[in-house]
Amino acid sequence: MLHTALRVSFRKRPHNPAKSKFLSLLLSSSALLFLSACNTSPGGTKSSIRVVAAENEYGNIAGQLGGKYVSVTSVMSNPNTDPHEYEASASTASLIANAQIVIQNGLGYDSFINKLESASPNGSRINLDVQTVLHLPNGTTNPHLWYDPYYVASMSKTFTKDLIKLAPSHKKYFILHERNFLLSLGKLENQIRTFKSQHKNIKAATTEPVADYLLNALGIDNVTPWPLQAAIMNGIDPSPEAVSLELNLLSARKVKLFVYNRQVTTSLTQSFLESANKNSIPVVGVYETMPTPGYNYQTWMGAEIKAIQKAVTKHFGTTKL
C-alpha cells in the first residue's frame, strides 16, 4: 500500500501526426445516431464492473459504453488545473488496487498508473493502455491521443471486448452501446469533413501540440516551430530563436488563429496570448482534461471544432468552453 503521494512525470514527445482515417472505416455517415450527454458513472450496483480511468475523457467514454453495468472513477477530472502537476494519493492507489479495468493513455503521459499497479499486483486486473491498443511505438511524438476520434473509436472496441470478457451475460447490451457510440462519432466525422472541404491553406500557431491531431484532421497547418511546442509541453525553456519565430507569426499575422492550452499557462505562453490579442488574431483555448459538467467526449470535441470554425470564418475567439 502506498502511504505517500507520487508526483507524476509526464514524458511528452515531439509530434509526428498520424493520418486520421476516421470513421469511414467503421460506418457510413448516412446512419447517424447521436448519444445524449452521458457523464462518468460513479454509481451502478454492487456487481458493477469497477473501472478506473486516468483521464476523465476516457472515463466518460467508459461510462457510455458500459452504461448501468459499470462504476467509473476518473483520476484526473479538473479542467482548471495543470494535469502535469497531478499527484497520485493513497486514495488513488486504493482505487487502482480494487479496479477490474484500468484505462490509461500511455506514451508516458500517465505513467503514475503503472507505478500504482506495480504497488498492488493483480493478475486478473485488465489494463487498457490506449498506446498499446493502437500499436503506437514509444517514439510516437504527440501523446494527446484523445484528440483523434479514430483513435478513440479503436479504443472503444477494445474496451467493449474487455467488458464482455468480464460480464459475458451482458454481451448484447455492451455491443449495442458500442454501436451507438461509434455511430455518434460520425457527427464529428461530418464536422471535420465539412470544415476540411470548405477551408484550405489555413495556418495556426499553438503553444503545445494538445489539439494537433484534430488540427491535422481539419487540414490546418500548425506552423509553430516544433522545438517550441516540445519545450513548452515538457516544461523547459525554448530557445530564443524559437520564441522569436513564434512571436513573428503573431505580430506579422501569418496565422488565422492561435490555439493555446488553457490548463498550462506560463509567463511565456501569456506573452504569446497577449501578442495574439494585440494583433487581432482570434484565440481558441483547448483542454487536456474534458470540461465538466455539461459535456461528454463527443460534445466536447464538437465544441472545440465549432470554436476553431468560428475563429476561421467569423474572426471570433473562444478562450473558454
Buried (B, 14 or more C-beta within 10 A) or exposed (E): EBEEBBEBEBEBBBBBBBEBBBBEEBBEBEEBEBBEBBBBBEEBEEEBBBBBBBBBBBBBBBBBBBBBBBBBBBBBBBBEBBBBEBEBBEEBBBBBBEBBBBBBBBBBBBBBBBBBBEEBEBEEBBBBBBBEBBEBEEEBBBBBBBBBBBBBBBBBBBBBEBBBEBBEEBEEBBEEBBBBBBBBBBBBBBBBBEBBEEBEEBBBBBBBBBBBBBBBBBBBEBBBBBBBBBBBBBEEEBEEEBBEBBBEBBEEEEBBBBBBBBBBEEEBBEBBBEBBBEBEBBBBBBBBBBBBEEBBBBBBBBBBBBBBBBBBEEEBBBEEB
